[in-house]
Amino acid sequence: MADRRSQAEKATIGLRGLILSGGFEPRMRLSEVSVSAQLGTSRTPLRQALERLVSEGLLERLPSGGCRVASFDLDDVNDAIELRGVIEGTAARFAAERGADPELMVEASDILDGIDEAVRDPDDIDFDTYVVLNARFHTLLSKLAGSALVQREAERICRLPLASPSAFLREQELIPDFMQSLIRAQGQHRAILEAIAAREGARAEALAREHARLARQNFAFLNAADRRLAKRVPGLSLVTAN
């Protein structure tokens, strides 16, 4: 049983990677035989992977059977980023109003201390550390709400292409004034955590929603850039014109 689960997880990770890296064209119908061969897996774990990626929104079921790769227009991506902001904002408000777990608050503060250290020198930012700690902070933010439902929905929305907090961080050299935007984002992290600690629910929610909009700005720039860059940004190849 454990081996079957691991094979299905391996197939899911492999297929998700192929889709996000532009290995398939948007709306392309997938052949189970061909994809099985590409991933080096049997049909049973592949079918489990297909079901998982349908639930994540990366694949669509066809009326005639089988699956095709999903496509997203500009509004889809912007809406997904906005929805992440709504969910994270709700998590921040719940954490402030209900009172966040003190141990998680200490952990969040320690993470932000680490980010402060990573961006201390604007001319020599420790970018790899920033990426890791930024992902940890956003994961922890959903936990601070003390709601399994909010945490689950935050995880789900972050699986959509270009909606996660780290979606654009790997292409920092493509975005103007990117290093300054990292410092600005860290300031927003601090403000969110301070609002939670002060039990200011409305402020914490508004700050978290505004923070997500930084991703919309980065998306707008990358989408207007040379489309040959699409394969360098996971998921960008799935975005089609409105």
Backbone as CSV, one residue per row, in Angstrom:
resi,resn,N_x,N_y,N_z,CA_x,CA_y,CA_z,C_x,C_y,C_z
1,MET,0.833,-1.203,0.000,0.000,0.000,0.000,0.870,1.256,0.000
2,ALA,1.907,1.259,0.884,2.796,2.419,0.962,3.535,2.620,-0.353
3,ASP,3.920,1.506,-0.995,4.640,1.619,-2.264,3.736,2.200,-3.345
4,ARG,2.454,1.796,-3.337,1.515,2.329,-4.331,1.308,3.832,-4.134
5,ARG,1.238,4.244,-2.847,1.089,5.671,-2.568,2.310,6.438,-3.041
6,SER,3.508,5.872,-2.811,4.723,6.574,-3.216,4.827,6.664,-4.729
7,GLN,4.376,5.629,-5.432,4.393,5.669,-6.894,3.417,6.716,-7.422
8,ALA,2.261,6.810,-6.787,1.276,7.816,-7.208,1.801,9.216,-6.933
9,GLU,2.455,9.397,-5.789,3.018,10.711,-5.463,4.137,11.075,-6.430
10,LYS,4.976,10.099,-6.764,6.046,10.335,-7.729,5.468,10.730,-9.086
11,ALA,4.425,10.039,-9.506,3.792,10.361,-10.787,3.169,11.751,-10.747
12,THR,2.555,12.104,-9.624,1.926,13.422,-9.482,2.965,14.528,-9.578
13,ILE,4.060,14.370,-8.850,5.121,15.384,-8.866,5.713,15.511,-10.264
14,GLY,5.955,14.366,-10.907,6.546,14.392,-12.240,5.640,15.034,-13.265
15,LEU,4.364,14.677,-13.235,3.419,15.223,-14.211,3.180,16.705,-13.945
16,ARG,3.066,17.085,-12.674,2.887,18.501,-12.349,4.066,19.322,-12.867
17,GLY,5.268,18.776,-12.695,6.454,19.471,-13.174,6.465,19.643,-14.684
18,LEU,6.067,18.591,-15.405,6.002,18.673,-16.865,5.004,19.730,-17.326
19,ILE,3.864,19.767,-16.670,2.831,20.732,-17.058,3.298,22.155,-16.795
20,LEU,3.826,22.408,-15.596,4.211,23.765,-15.222,5.420,24.267,-15.997
21,SER,6.269,23.347,-16.454,7.458,23.757,-17.196,7.201,23.917,-18.688
22,GLY,5.957,23.719,-19.104,5.631,23.878,-20.520,5.874,22.644,-21.348
23,GLY,5.910,21.485,-20.693,6.125,20.238,-21.429,4.964,19.856,-22.322
24,PHE,3.804,20.424,-22.060,2.617,20.194,-22.878,1.997,21.540,-23.228
25,GLU,1.390,21.614,-24.395,0.714,22.843,-24.794,-0.605,22.991,-24.028
26,PRO,-1.027,24.213,-23.753,-2.347,24.411,-23.144,-3.432,23.760,-23.997
27,ARG,-4.384,23.116,-23.348,-5.528,22.429,-23.954,-5.134,21.146,-24.689
28,MET,-3.890,20.724,-24.560,-3.442,19.488,-25.214,-4.022,18.271,-24.482
29,ARG,-4.583,17.349,-25.236,-5.095,16.109,-24.654,-3.920,15.196,-24.343
30,LEU,-3.940,14.604,-23.154,-2.841,13.746,-22.737,-3.126,12.286,-23.081
31,SER,-2.102,11.642,-23.582,-2.177,10.210,-23.857,-1.592,9.471,-22.656
32,GLU,-2.381,8.625,-22.032,-1.887,7.895,-20.859,-0.667,7.045,-21.208
33,VAL,-0.684,6.440,-22.386,0.446,5.596,-22.793,1.716,6.430,-22.908
34,SER,1.609,7.569,-23.585,2.773,8.425,-23.793,3.284,9.016,-22.478
35,VAL,2.368,9.504,-21.652,2.777,10.121,-20.390,3.373,9.079,-19.446
36,SER,2.809,7.880,-19.432,3.368,6.794,-18.617,4.816,6.527,-19.004
37,ALA,5.073,6.518,-20.299,6.434,6.275,-20.779,7.370,7.421,-20.376
38,GLN,6.888,8.668,-20.484,7.708,9.816,-20.110,8.080,9.788,-18.639
39,LEU,7.135,9.389,-17.813,7.364,9.409,-16.368,7.981,8.114,-15.852
40,GLY,7.979,7.095,-16.690,8.510,5.805,-16.247,7.660,5.170,-15.172
41,THR,6.341,5.270,-15.317,5.420,4.736,-14.316,4.332,3.925,-15.004
42,SER,3.627,3.135,-14.223,2.540,2.338,-14.797,1.270,3.177,-14.862
43,ARG,0.234,2.628,-15.477,-0.996,3.378,-15.713,-1.763,3.660,-14.412
44,THR,-1.701,2.723,-13.434,-2.496,2.915,-12.207,-2.053,4.149,-11.421
45,PRO,-0.763,4.305,-11.086,-0.372,5.537,-10.383,-0.546,6.782,-11.238
46,LEU,-0.430,6.631,-12.570,-0.648,7.786,-13.444,-2.101,8.261,-13.343
47,ARG,-3.026,7.319,-13.320,-4.431,7.717,-13.231,-4.724,8.417,-11.904
48,GLN,-4.054,7.971,-10.843,-4.202,8.661,-9.562,-3.635,10.083,-9.657
49,ALA,-2.514,10.211,-10.371,-1.914,11.537,-10.558,-2.836,12.438,-11.366
50,LEU,-3.463,11.872,-12.391,-4.392,12.652,-13.211,-5.557,13.176,-12.368
51,GLU,-6.089,12.316,-11.518,-7.192,12.733,-10.653,-6.752,13.873,-9.735
52,ARG,-5.563,13.748,-9.187,-5.051,14.780,-8.276,-4.902,16.113,-8.998
53,LEU,-4.364,16.084,-10.207,-4.125,17.327,-10.930,-5.404,17.914,-11.513
54,VAL,-6.414,17.092,-11.721,-7.734,17.624,-12.067,-8.271,18.416,-10.877
55,SER,-8.120,17.862,-9.676,-8.617,18.546,-8.481,-7.844,19.842,-8.213
56,GLU,-6.577,19.888,-8.634,-5.767,21.092,-8.454,-6.039,22.142,-9.522
57,GLY,-6.704,21.738,-10.604,-7.022,22.688,-11.657,-6.018,22.752,-12.783
58,LEU,-4.992,21.899,-12.750,-3.999,21.901,-13.831,-4.462,21.084,-15.032
59,LEU,-5.383,20.167,-14.798,-5.949,19.349,-15.869,-7.464,19.494,-15.864
60,GLU,-8.061,19.230,-17.018,-9.519,19.256,-17.158,-9.991,17.929,-17.720
61,ARG,-11.114,17.432,-17.195,-11.727,16.231,-17.740,-12.441,16.562,-19.044
62,LEU,-12.307,15.687,-20.016,-12.988,15.851,-21.295,-14.275,15.040,-21.302
63,PRO,-15.338,15.568,-21.897,-16.617,14.824,-21.943,-16.473,13.452,-22.593
64,SER,-15.556,13.367,-23.548,-15.367,12.102,-24.259,-14.431,11.141,-23.525
65,GLY,-13.925,11.572,-22.384,-12.989,10.754,-21.630,-11.576,11.285,-21.733
66,GLY,-10.758,10.986,-20.739,-9.384,11.470,-20.733,-9.282,12.879,-20.172
67,CYS,-8.096,13.419,-20.253,-7.812,14.743,-19.690,-7.045,15.597,-20.687
68,ARG,-7.184,16.888,-20.526,-6.361,17.814,-21.285,-5.743,18.832,-20.324
69,VAL,-4.662,19.440,-20.771,-3.982,20.456,-19.962,-4.866,21.699,-19.899
70,ALA,-4.986,22.266,-18.725,-5.790,23.476,-18.561,-5.064,24.674,-19.161
71,SER,-5.807,25.711,-19.419,-5.219,26.985,-19.834,-5.839,28.072,-18.965
72,PHE,-5.102,29.158,-18.803,-5.535,30.242,-17.935,-5.355,31.566,-18.672
73,ASP,-6.363,32.432,-18.596,-6.171,33.754,-19.174,-5.702,34.716,-18.085
74,LEU,-5.452,35.953,-18.462,-4.899,36.924,-17.516,-5.810,37.110,-16.316
75,ASP,-7.108,37.138,-16.566,-8.043,37.319,-15.463,-8.005,36.139,-14.500
76,ASP,-7.837,34.923,-15.039,-7.759,33.743,-14.175,-6.607,33.883,-13.179
77,VAL,-5.441,34.280,-13.680,-4.263,34.381,-12.826,-4.444,35.495,-11.801
78,ASN,-4.892,36.649,-12.274,-5.104,37.756,-11.342,-6.148,37.397,-10.281
79,ASP,-7.192,36.690,-10.698,-8.221,36.281,-9.740,-7.656,35.293,-8.719
80,ALA,-6.799,34.372,-9.186,-6.201,33.396,-8.272,-5.304,34.087,-7.243
81,ILE,-4.510,35.055,-7.696,-3.652,35.801,-6.771,-4.510,36.585,-5.780
82,GLU,-5.564,37.208,-6.298,-6.461,37.967,-5.430,-7.129,37.047,-4.407
83,LEU,-7.510,35.848,-4.850,-8.149,34.901,-3.948,-7.168,34.438,-2.872
84,ARG,-5.901,34.259,-3.252,-4.908,33.933,-2.221,-4.845,35.034,-1.167
85,GLY,-4.891,36.281,-1.640,-4.875,37.390,-0.698,-6.085,37.369,0.224
86,VAL,-7.241,36.997,-0.331,-8.455,36.909,0.488,-8.298,35.838,1.569
87,ILE,-7.785,34.675,1.155,-7.635,33.564,2.106,-6.582,33.896,3.161
88,GLU,-5.441,34.420,2.720,-4.413,34.783,3.694,-4.875,35.939,4.579
89,GLY,-5.650,36.855,4.005,-6.203,37.937,4.805,-7.156,37.415,5.868
90,THR,-7.987,36.442,5.479,-8.902,35.830,6.437,-8.121,35.112,7.531
91,ALA,-7.051,34.423,7.142,-6.216,33.740,8.133,-5.623,34.741,9.121
92,ALA,-5.135,35.872,8.610,-4.541,36.891,9.481,-5.591,37.483,10.420
93,ARG,-6.794,37.721,9.900,-7.862,38.275,10.738,-8.282,37.294,11.826
94,PHE,-8.456,36.023,11.449,-8.807,35.010,12.441,-7.736,34.927,13.525
95,ALA,-6.461,34.942,13.090,-5.364,34.846,14.055,-5.403,36.002,15.044
96,ALA,-5.684,37.209,14.539,-5.736,38.388,15.400,-6.947,38.354,16.328
97,GLU,-8.094,38.022,15.775,-9.329,38.083,16.557,-9.457,36.925,17.539
98,ARG,-8.976,35.760,17.143,-9.121,34.575,17.997,-7.935,34.387,18.935
99,GLY,-6.822,35.019,18.572,-5.603,34.841,19.358,-4.787,33.692,18.803
100,ALA,-3.626,34.015,18.248,-2.787,32.997,17.609,-1.998,32.216,18.654
101,ASP,-1.663,31.005,18.312,-0.824,30.157,19.168,0.498,30.876,19.436
102,PRO,0.844,31.110,20.721,2.083,31.844,21.038,3.342,31.207,20.454
103,GLU,3.388,29.887,20.425,4.569,29.208,19.880,4.703,29.469,18.384
104,LEU,3.568,29.483,17.677,3.609,29.775,16.243,4.003,31.229,16.002
105,MET,3.572,32.117,16.882,3.948,33.526,16.743,5.452,33.702,16.927
106,VAL,6.021,32.994,17.871,7.476,33.049,18.066,8.194,32.497,16.841
107,GLU,7.673,31.390,16.310,8.274,30.801,15.107,8.208,31.776,13.934
108,ALA,7.057,32.439,13.779,6.910,33.411,12.698,7.881,34.574,12.867
109,SER,8.035,35.041,14.091,8.973,36.136,14.360,10.406,35.717,14.042
110,ASP,10.754,34.493,14.397,12.106,33.990,14.105,12.346,33.912,12.598
111,ILE,11.322,33.491,11.856,11.441,33.435,10.397,11.707,34.827,9.832
112,LEU,10.978,35.822,10.325,11.156,37.190,9.832,12.508,37.754,10.244
113,ASP,13.009,37.337,11.404,14.377,37.736,11.784,15.369,37.193,10.756
114,GLY,15.122,35.964,10.310,15.998,35.366,9.304,15.924,36.102,7.977
115,ILE,14.725,36.538,7.601,14.588,37.304,6.362,15.269,38.661,6.500
116,ASP,15.133,39.291,7.672,15.831,40.562,7.907,17.324,40.409,7.651
117,GLU,17.875,39.316,8.133,19.307,39.070,7.948,19.632,38.847,6.470
118,ALA,18.730,38.158,5.764,18.961,37.856,4.354,18.960,39.110,3.487
119,VAL,18.180,40.133,3.874,18.081,41.349,3.056,18.830,42.524,3.670
120,ARG,19.646,42.245,4.695,20.331,43.332,5.414,21.190,44.185,4.496
121,ASP,21.904,43.517,3.572,22.757,44.239,2.630,22.057,44.265,1.268
122,PRO,21.481,45.391,0.865,20.736,45.456,-0.404,21.577,45.095,-1.619
123,ASP,22.896,45.220,-1.497,23.782,44.894,-2.618,24.216,43.437,-2.615
124,ASP,23.853,42.710,-1.565,24.263,41.304,-1.471,23.186,40.514,-0.725
125,ILE,21.976,40.513,-1.271,20.864,39.819,-0.632,21.051,38.311,-0.750
126,ASP,20.828,37.614,0.371,20.891,36.152,0.380,19.553,35.642,-0.173
127,PHE,19.508,35.532,-1.490,18.240,35.272,-2.158,17.696,33.876,-1.867
128,ASP,18.571,32.882,-1.843,18.102,31.514,-1.593,17.452,31.396,-0.221
129,THR,18.056,32.035,0.778,17.468,32.022,2.114,16.128,32.729,2.117
130,TYR,16.046,33.853,1.396,14.786,34.588,1.327,13.675,33.701,0.782
131,VAL,13.946,32.985,-0.300,12.923,32.149,-0.934,12.397,31.099,0.047
132,VAL,13.318,30.434,0.744,12.921,29.374,1.678,12.099,29.948,2.832
133,LEU,12.577,31.039,3.431,11.904,31.603,4.592,10.583,32.274,4.216
134,ASN,10.515,32.861,3.034,9.262,33.452,2.582,8.180,32.381,2.466
135,ALA,8.521,31.228,1.893,7.558,30.133,1.776,7.127,29.645,3.150
136,ARG,8.071,29.550,4.080,7.747,29.103,5.439,6.823,30.090,6.135
137,PHE,7.058,31.382,5.941,6.211,32.385,6.595,4.776,32.288,6.092
138,HIS,4.609,32.160,4.776,3.259,32.111,4.231,2.537,30.826,4.637
139,THR,3.262,29.731,4.723,2.657,28.490,5.217,2.219,28.665,6.666
140,LEU,3.065,29.307,7.460,2.753,29.518,8.870,1.592,30.485,9.047
141,LEU,1.481,31.463,8.159,0.394,32.426,8.252,-0.964,31.724,8.217
142,SER,-1.100,30.724,7.346,-2.376,30.002,7.283,-2.606,29.180,8.549
143,LYS,-1.532,28.727,9.193,-1.667,27.955,10.428,-2.070,28.839,11.599
144,LEU,-1.653,30.091,11.578,-1.932,30.995,12.690,-3.429,31.191,12.897
145,ALA,-4.217,30.963,11.857,-5.666,31.127,11.973,-6.282,30.111,12.919
146,GLY,-5.591,28.994,13.128,-6.134,27.950,13.970,-7.325,27.252,13.342
147,SER,-7.375,27.252,12.016,-8.491,26.652,11.283,-7.957,25.689,10.230
148,ALA,-8.300,24.422,10.375,-7.862,23.437,9.381,-8.445,23.752,8.016
149,LEU,-9.673,24.289,7.992,-10.313,24.629,6.726,-9.560,25.742,6.013
150,VAL,-9.216,26.794,6.717,-8.473,27.901,6.111,-7.115,27.418,5.624
151,GLN,-6.441,26.615,6.430,-5.130,26.100,6.041,-5.224,25.248,4.779
152,ARG,-6.240,24.401,4.707,-6.413,23.539,3.533,-6.695,24.358,2.279
153,GLU,-7.538,25.382,2.402,-7.857,26.206,1.240,-6.661,27.037,0.798
154,ALA,-5.859,27.486,1.741,-4.645,28.230,1.384,-3.686,27.346,0.607
155,GLU,-3.534,26.106,1.043,-2.665,25.166,0.335,-3.193,24.888,-1.064
156,ARG,-4.498,24.770,-1.177,-5.100,24.443,-2.476,-4.915,25.572,-3.473
157,ILE,-5.188,26.801,-3.071,-5.073,27.923,-4.006,-3.626,28.139,-4.422
158,CYS,-2.685,27.822,-3.539,-1.272,28.035,-3.875,-0.759,27.025,-4.894
159,ARG,-1.531,25.966,-5.146,-1.126,24.998,-6.174,-1.459,25.472,-7.577
160,LEU,-2.343,26.462,-7.694,-2.667,26.972,-9.020,-1.471,27.713,-9.605
161,PRO,-1.284,27.622,-10.924,-0.132,28.277,-11.544,-0.085,29.759,-11.217
162,LEU,1.078,30.206,-10.764,1.382,31.619,-10.550,0.656,32.239,-9.357
163,ALA,-0.048,31.448,-8.557,-0.773,32.007,-7.415,0.006,31.912,-6.118
164,SER,1.027,31.068,-6.054,1.729,30.882,-4.787,2.603,32.090,-4.458
165,PRO,2.930,32.293,-3.171,3.765,33.431,-2.774,5.154,33.417,-3.406
166,SER,5.614,32.248,-3.836,6.957,32.132,-4.409,6.949,32.032,-5.934
167,ALA,5.799,32.271,-6.547,5.647,32.022,-7.984,6.664,32.775,-8.830
168,PHE,6.991,34.013,-8.461,7.846,34.838,-9.319,9.232,35.066,-8.727
169,LEU,9.525,34.455,-7.599,10.787,34.769,-6.931,12.007,34.233,-7.663
170,ARG,11.839,33.177,-8.460,13.000,32.593,-9.134,13.461,33.393,-10.344
171,GLU,12.674,34.344,-10.780,13.040,35.120,-11.963,13.300,36.574,-11.592
172,GLN,14.002,36.755,-10.470,14.186,38.100,-9.952,14.937,39.014,-10.909
173,GLU,15.802,38.458,-11.742,16.581,39.310,-12.638,15.733,39.877,-13.773
174,LEU,14.519,39.350,-13.941,13.652,39.814,-15.022,12.772,40.984,-14.593
175,ILE,12.687,41.236,-13.299,11.729,42.209,-12.784,12.451,43.458,-12.303
176,PRO,12.091,44.637,-12.818,12.761,45.870,-12.404,12.613,46.116,-10.903
177,ASP,13.689,46.634,-10.280,13.669,46.993,-8.857,13.232,45.825,-7.982
178,PHE,13.625,44.605,-8.401,13.159,43.428,-7.679,13.666,43.391,-6.248
179,MET,14.947,43.732,-6.043,15.503,43.669,-4.696,14.783,44.636,-3.761
180,GLN,14.421,45.804,-4.285,13.666,46.750,-3.468,12.286,46.191,-3.127
181,SER,11.719,45.426,-4.059,10.400,44.858,-3.788,10.480,43.787,-2.704
182,LEU,11.624,43.086,-2.604,11.796,42.105,-1.534,11.796,42.798,-0.177
183,ILE,12.487,43.916,-0.105,12.543,44.660,1.155,11.157,45.206,1.510
184,ARG,10.441,45.690,0.505,9.073,46.160,0.741,8.190,45.021,1.231
185,ALA,8.326,43.850,0.612,7.528,42.697,1.018,7.838,42.306,2.457
186,GLN,9.102,42.376,2.844,9.465,42.041,4.217,8.846,43.033,5.200
187,GLY,8.782,44.290,4.817,8.115,45.273,5.663,6.646,44.927,5.856
188,GLN,6.024,44.418,4.794,4.621,44.004,4.899,4.480,42.775,5.789
189,HIS,5.430,41.828,5.680,5.414,40.662,6.581,5.397,41.126,8.039
190,ARG,6.295,42.044,8.367,6.395,42.550,9.737,5.093,43.213,10.175
191,ALA,4.514,44.013,9.296,3.284,44.729,9.639,2.137,43.749,9.887
192,ILE,2.052,42.691,9.077,1.003,41.686,9.259,1.137,41.026,10.629
193,LEU,2.367,40.611,10.956,2.583,39.923,12.229,2.331,40.856,13.414
194,GLU,2.719,42.115,13.284,2.473,43.079,14.353,0.975,43.303,14.557
195,ALA,0.212,43.353,13.457,-1.236,43.539,13.571,-1.891,42.331,14.243
196,ILE,-1.401,41.131,13.928,-1.928,39.929,14.581,-1.642,39.975,16.077
197,ALA,-0.401,40.331,16.426,-0.019,40.393,17.839,-0.835,41.433,18.595
198,ALA,-1.177,42.526,17.910,-1.954,43.606,18.538,-3.447,43.328,18.529
199,ARG,-3.854,42.186,17.985,-5.261,41.773,17.911,-6.079,42.727,17.051
200,GLU,-5.439,43.265,16.008,-6.095,44.184,15.073,-6.507,43.409,13.824
201,GLY,-7.668,42.784,13.890,-8.087,41.884,12.823,-8.280,42.540,11.478
202,ALA,-8.975,43.672,11.440,-9.241,44.336,10.158,-7.942,44.797,9.509
203,ARG,-7.031,45.320,10.315,-5.752,45.792,9.770,-4.920,44.615,9.261
204,ALA,-4.876,43.528,10.020,-4.113,42.353,9.600,-4.635,41.821,8.275
205,GLU,-5.957,41.780,8.120,-6.555,41.286,6.880,-6.214,42.194,5.699
206,ALA,-6.344,43.511,5.906,-6.062,44.449,4.818,-4.600,44.383,4.396
207,LEU,-3.705,44.254,5.351,-2.269,44.181,5.034,-1.946,42.911,4.244
208,ALA,-2.544,41.789,4.638,-2.276,40.525,3.940,-2.799,40.570,2.505
209,ARG,-3.949,41.185,2.317,-4.508,41.282,0.959,-3.656,42.206,0.092
210,GLU,-3.190,43.286,0.665,-2.328,44.203,-0.087,-1.007,43.528,-0.434
211,HIS,-0.503,42.723,0.484,0.761,42.016,0.258,0.671,41.107,-0.964
212,ALA,-0.452,40.421,-1.141,-0.616,39.518,-2.287,-0.574,40.279,-3.604
213,ARG,-0.933,41.551,-3.583,-0.989,42.321,-4.828,0.400,42.602,-5.397
214,LEU,1.448,42.425,-4.597,2.799,42.525,-5.157,2.985,41.483,-6.263
215,ALA,2.405,40.294,-6.054,2.516,39.237,-7.065,1.812,39.639,-8.345
216,ARG,0.701,40.373,-8.231,0.004,40.823,-9.438,0.870,41.793,-10.228
217,GLN,1.594,42.638,-9.548,2.480,43.571,-10.244,3.586,42.818,-10.980
218,ASN,4.180,41.817,-10.321,5.233,41.031,-10.950,4.687,40.238,-12.143
219,PHE,3.482,39.700,-11.986,2.859,38.957,-13.089,2.614,39.865,-14.285
220,ALA,2.122,41.067,-14.038,1.844,42.001,-15.132,3.110,42.295,-15.920
221,PHE,4.235,42.459,-15.218,5.480,42.741,-15.923,5.948,41.529,-16.724
222,LEU,5.959,40.359,-16.089,6.460,39.165,-16.772,5.589,38.796,-17.968
223,ASN,4.296,38.976,-17.841,3.412,38.631,-18.943,3.616,39.553,-20.137
224,ALA,4.027,40.799,-19.872,4.262,41.750,-20.957,5.656,41.595,-21.556
225,ALA,6.516,40.824,-20.888,7.886,40.633,-21.365,7.913,39.642,-22.530
226,ASP,9.101,39.394,-23.043,9.298,38.467,-24.152,8.689,37.107,-23.811
227,ARG,7.754,36.610,-24.621,7.086,35.356,-24.321,8.028,34.157,-24.351
228,ARG,9.225,34.340,-24.885,10.184,33.248,-24.833,10.642,32.968,-23.412
229,LEU,10.347,33.885,-22.496,10.693,33.682,-21.096,9.708,32.744,-20.401
230,ALA,8.614,32.394,-21.063,7.541,31.656,-20.408,8.024,30.364,-19.762
231,LYS,8.918,29.653,-20.434,9.363,28.371,-19.898,10.254,28.536,-18.676
232,ARG,10.711,29.759,-18.401,11.549,29.991,-17.227,10.729,30.244,-15.978
233,VAL,9.448,30.528,-16.138,8.573,30.802,-14.992,7.524,29.702,-14.936
234,PRO,7.592,28.792,-13.941,6.641,27.679,-13.889,5.195,28.146,-13.969
235,GLY,4.467,27.617,-14.952,3.063,27.931,-15.107,2.776,29.034,-16.104
236,LEU,3.771,29.875,-16.416,3.505,30.995,-17.305,3.161,30.539,-18.714
237,SER,3.666,29.381,-19.106,3.367,28.854,-20.443,1.897,28.463,-20.600
238,LEU,1.177,28.311,-19.490,-0.232,27.938,-19.545,-1.148,29.154,-19.703
239,VAL,-0.572,30.346,-19.638,-1.383,31.560,-19.731,-1.575,31.921,-21.187
240,THR,-2.824,32.075,-21.569,-3.156,32.438,-22.958,-3.790,33.817,-22.972
241,ALA,-3.898,34.397,-24.161,-4.523,35.707,-24.296,-5.990,35.618,-23.917
242,ASN,-6.517,36.732,-23.379,-7.938,36.765,-23.003,-8.807,36.552,-24.238
